[in-house]
Amino acid sequence: MVGQIFKIDDVDPLVLQDFVALRKAHKAPLTATAVSDLRTQAAKAGLTLQQVMQECCARGWRGFKAEWLQGRQSSAQRVQVGQPQSFAQQDREAGWARWEEMTGRVHPDRAAAQQMRPVQDFVIDASAGLVAGGAVFPALEG
């Protein structure tokens, strides 16, 4: 087994088997040099060798460079605590993330949104009551 030849004991055997099969499909056999480079790049990215191999299998990559993941965050990481998103915004973010993954670039709409200044928070005081069609309704007290 390849894992025994290159002393890859820190990777799940199934993940290693999948990665070797992927490399074989790309006609790029797994060599000691390739494993060493993967370990170096994994350390640069702050990932384990297993995480790198899983990422490669998921994306169809035969190799890995730490800079490929720089600046990329999942939409869950982009959302800050206390800022709920509507379903429309979640869909938009997911679409941008798919586009960015396929092209390797920042989506133009995301770049424009990042350049815009945030809108100041405001509060609507409804304690005085609501007006509808000329009639005043007392505010609901909770």
N, C-alpha and C positions, 0 to 999 in steps of 0.2 A: 504494500500500500504506500502511496505517495507520502502520507503523513508520517510514516515511520522512516522513510528515506531522508526527509528533510527535517525531522524532529519537530513536527507540527502537532504538539500535544495540547495546545491551548485553543483548538478549534474543534467544534462538534464534528464527528466523522461524516454526518449527512451533509453538513454545510461544505466541508472539504470536498466530498464526492461531487456535489453539485458544481462547485467552482472548477474542479478538474474537468468535468464534462463540458462546462461552458468554454474553458480554455481550449479544449480539444476541438469543439465545434468551430472555434475561431482559428484553428490550426496553429495554436500557440501553446505548445506543451509547457507544463509547469516545471520550472527549473529552480535550482537553488538561488540563482541570482534574482529571479522573479519574486520568490518568497522573501528574500532579504529586502528587496525594494518595497514590497507591500508592507513589511514590518516598519520600515523607515517612514513611509508615507502615512501609515496608520498612527504612528507616534506623533507626527506633525499635526495630524487632524484631531488628536486627542481621542482616538478610537482604538478598539482592540483589533487584532488581526481577524477575528471572527466577524466583527461588525463590518469591517472592510469587505470581506469575502461575501457576506450577505448583501451588502449594498451593490457590489459588482454583479452578483447573480440577479438581483432585482432589476437592475438597469441594463443588463446585458453587456457589461463592461468586461473586457479581458484583463484590464489593469486598473490602477487607481492612482490619482494624484490628489494630495490634500487640498490644493488650490481649487479643485473642481467644486468643492463644497463651501468654499469661502463666500460669504455674503449671501448664501442661501439659507433661508430659515423656513421652517414649515409655517403655514398660516396660523397654526396654534401658537407658535412662538412669537409671531408678530402681534397678536392680540394682547394688549396689556390688561392687567387685572382692573376691573371696574369699568371697562369699556365694552359693554355688550354689543354684539353685531346683529343686524337684522339678517334674515335668511337671504335676502337679495345681496347684501354685502358679503356674506359667507360664500355664496355662489360666485360672485365676482372675484373674490380672493382665490377661490379654488381654480377658476379659469385662468387667472393670471399665473398661478403657481404651475399649472400644466403647461402653459405657453412657455414660461421661463425654463422649465425642465427640458422641454423639447428643443428650445433654441439656445439655451445657455446664456441668455441675456435678460436684463430686467425689462419687464413689460412696460411699454411707453405710458400707459395709463397709471401704472404704479409710480413711475418716475415723476409724472406730473402731480400725482396726489401727494408724494413726499415733499415736493417743492412748495405746495400750498401751505399757508399758515393755518393753524387750527382755529376754528371758530370759538370765540369766547363763550363760556358757559353762561346761561341766563336762567332766571327763575320766573315762572308765571305765578303770580299771587292770585289764587282763586277764592280767597277767604271772603271777599266782598260779595260774592254771588256771581252767577252766570246770567248773561243776557242773551235771550233768543227770541227773535221776532217781536221785540218791544217789551216782552215780559221778563221780569227779573226773578230768578229762582235762587233761593238761599243755598249757600254752599253746603255740600254734604260734610258732615262731621264724622270723623271716624273714630 
